[in-house]
Amino acid sequence: MRNAIRDRIIEEVEDFGARVYEPYMPDANTEKPYAVIVMGGEAETNMRYGFDVPVRVWVYVDKTSFSDVDSLLAKVINALNGVELEADDLKFGLRYTGSTDDMYDETWKALTRQANFVTETIRGG
C-alpha cells in the first residue's frame, strides 16, 4: 500500500522527483522539497471485508515561504484524494481528512505541514 501511494505522489507531483520517503529516512541534509509518508495501523470499518488505514503525508521545503508548502500540499491532495489504487491484491481509495498547522522543523531545517488521509480499503481475494 505504501509503495502504491509513493508511486502515485512521484508520478503526480514532479516537484519531489523521487524524494518521497518513509519516516526517519530523510535528514537535515536531504534535498528539498520532499515528502514523507507515515502509515497508521488498520482500523475496522462498517464494510464487511474492509479496513481503514490512516495515512499522513508530510511536505518539507527549504526555509522560504509557507506558500511553497501550500502549493505542494495542494498537489499531494489532488494526487491522492478520491483516487483508487491497487497493491498486493488490495484495492483502496484515499480520502483527504484535513491538515495540520504550519510548522518549522528545527532539526531538519525545513518548513512543513501534514496532509491527513484515510484509506477506504477492500481486501482482495
One Martini backbone bead per residue (centre of mass of N, CA, C, O) as a GRO file, in nm:
protein
  125
    1MET     BB    1   0.060   0.063  -0.023
    2ARG     BB    2   0.292   0.262   0.011
    3ASN     BB    3   0.404   0.232  -0.282
    4ALA     BB    4   0.150   0.333  -0.428
    5ILE     BB    5   0.155   0.613  -0.302
    6ARG     BB    6   0.437   0.693  -0.384
    7ASP     BB    7   0.402   0.661  -0.691
    8ARG     BB    8   0.177   0.871  -0.718
    9ILE     BB    9   0.335   1.117  -0.620
   10ILE     BB   10   0.566   1.102  -0.825
   11GLU     BB   11   0.382   1.121  -1.077
   12GLU     BB   12   0.215   1.402  -0.982
   13VAL     BB   13   0.483   1.533  -0.818
   14GLU     BB   14   0.757   1.660  -0.964
   15ASP     BB   15   0.903   1.831  -0.740
   16PHE     BB   16   1.022   1.562  -0.590
   17GLY     BB   17   1.064   1.341  -0.764
   18ALA     BB   18   1.197   1.070  -0.560
   19ARG     BB   19   1.129   1.241  -0.278
   20VAL     BB   20   0.982   0.976  -0.119
   21TYR     BB   21   0.940   0.883   0.219
   22GLU     BB   22   1.012   0.736   0.499
   23PRO     BB   23   1.047   0.732   0.806
   24TYR     BB   24   1.376   0.842   0.896
   25MET     BB   25   1.533   0.894   0.618
   26PRO     BB   26   1.558   1.175   0.641
   27ASP     BB   27   1.746   1.485   0.669
   28ALA     BB   28   1.899   1.790   0.684
   29ASN     BB   29   2.047   1.704   0.389
   30THR     BB   30   1.802   1.679   0.234
   31GLU     BB   31   1.660   1.737  -0.044
   32LYS     BB   32   1.458   1.999  -0.151
   33PRO     BB   33   1.179   1.880  -0.189
   34TYR     BB   34   0.970   1.666   0.028
   35ALA     BB   35   0.829   1.348   0.130
   36VAL     BB   36   0.632   1.185   0.397
   37ILE     BB   37   0.520   0.859   0.481
   38VAL     BB   38   0.257   0.778   0.718
   39MET     BB   39   0.150   0.487   0.873
   40GLY     BB   40  -0.110   0.334   1.011
   41GLY     BB   41  -0.327   0.145   1.156
   42GLU     BB   42  -0.569  -0.071   1.152
   43ALA     BB   43  -0.926  -0.022   1.095
   44GLU     BB   44  -1.233  -0.074   1.134
   45THR     BB   45  -1.531  -0.113   0.951
   46ASN     BB   46  -1.852  -0.137   0.801
   47MET     BB   47  -1.725  -0.319   0.620
   48ARG     BB   48  -1.702  -0.653   0.573
   49TYR     BB   49  -1.399  -0.644   0.388
   50GLY     BB   50  -1.259  -0.409   0.564
   51PHE     BB   51  -1.020  -0.128   0.601
   52ASP     BB   52  -0.849   0.126   0.777
   53VAL     BB   53  -0.586   0.374   0.697
   54PRO     BB   54  -0.381   0.595   0.811
   55VAL     BB   55  -0.253   0.886   0.626
   56ARG     BB   56   0.057   1.067   0.619
   57VAL     BB   57   0.169   1.377   0.461
   58TRP     BB   58   0.478   1.523   0.446
   59VAL     BB   59   0.595   1.853   0.379
   60TYR     BB   60   0.917   1.972   0.255
   61VAL     BB   61   1.094   2.286   0.282
   62ASP     BB   62   1.256   2.538   0.255
   63LYS     BB   63   1.331   2.844   0.413
   64THR     BB   64   1.087   3.047   0.276
   65SER     BB   65   0.760   2.961   0.217
   66PHE     BB   66   0.434   2.861   0.283
   67SER     BB   67   0.347   2.865  -0.014
   68ASP     BB   68   0.509   2.614  -0.092
   69VAL     BB   69   0.355   2.422   0.087
   70ASP     BB   70   0.073   2.472  -0.025
   71SER     BB   71   0.128   2.381  -0.315
   72LEU     BB   72   0.223   2.089  -0.252
   73LEU     BB   73  -0.020   1.998  -0.086
   74ALA     BB   74  -0.226   2.031  -0.313
   75LYS     BB   75  -0.095   1.819  -0.498
   76VAL     BB   76  -0.126   1.580  -0.307
   77ILE     BB   77  -0.430   1.592  -0.277
   78ASN     BB   78  -0.494   1.565  -0.582
   79ALA     BB   79  -0.342   1.282  -0.612
   80LEU     BB   80  -0.523   1.121  -0.371
   81ASN     BB   81  -0.805   1.220  -0.374
   82GLY     BB   82  -1.028   0.970  -0.485
   83VAL     BB   83  -0.825   0.747  -0.539
   84GLU     BB   84  -0.758   0.442  -0.700
   85LEU     BB   85  -0.574   0.171  -0.572
   86GLU     BB   86  -0.310  -0.090  -0.603
   87ALA     BB   87  -0.204  -0.365  -0.370
   88ASP     BB   88  -0.166  -0.676  -0.314
   89ASP     BB   89  -0.483  -0.737  -0.369
   90LEU     BB   90  -0.556  -0.428  -0.323
   91LYS     BB   91  -0.822  -0.204  -0.291
   92PHE     BB   92  -0.792   0.162  -0.274
   93GLY     BB   93  -0.882   0.456  -0.111
   94LEU     BB   94  -0.859   0.817  -0.075
   95ARG     BB   95  -0.926   1.046   0.204
   96TYR     BB   96  -0.946   1.362   0.285
   97THR     BB   97  -0.919   1.517   0.642
   98GLY     BB   98  -0.672   1.715   0.655
   99SER     BB   99  -0.461   1.948   0.844
  100THR     BB  100  -0.204   2.108   0.971
  101ASP     BB  101  -0.002   2.316   1.091
  102ASP     BB  102   0.236   2.519   1.066
  103MET     BB  103   0.596   2.442   1.045
  104TYR     BB  104   0.919   2.430   1.208
  105ASP     BB  105   1.201   2.225   1.152
  106GLU     BB  106   1.490   2.235   1.320
  107THR     BB  107   1.633   1.968   1.246
  108TRP     BB  108   1.557   1.995   0.915
  109LYS     BB  109   1.534   2.282   0.808
  110ALA     BB  110   1.197   2.312   0.775
  111LEU     BB  111   0.910   2.344   0.617
  112THR     BB  112   0.576   2.226   0.738
  113ARG     BB  113   0.310   1.984   0.652
  114GLN     BB  114   0.010   1.793   0.703
  115ALA     BB  115  -0.163   1.534   0.538
  116ASN     BB  116  -0.480   1.376   0.572
  117PHE     BB  117  -0.574   1.030   0.550
  118VAL     BB  118  -0.799   0.770   0.438
  119THR     BB  119  -0.858   0.455   0.388
  120GLU     BB  120  -1.058   0.257   0.153
  121THR     BB  121  -1.072  -0.086   0.205
  122ILE     BB  122  -1.040  -0.386   0.005
  123ARG     BB  123  -1.015  -0.701   0.019
  124GLY     BB  124  -0.881  -0.946  -0.139
  125GLY     BB  125  -0.996  -1.260  -0.267
   0.00000   0.00000   0.00000
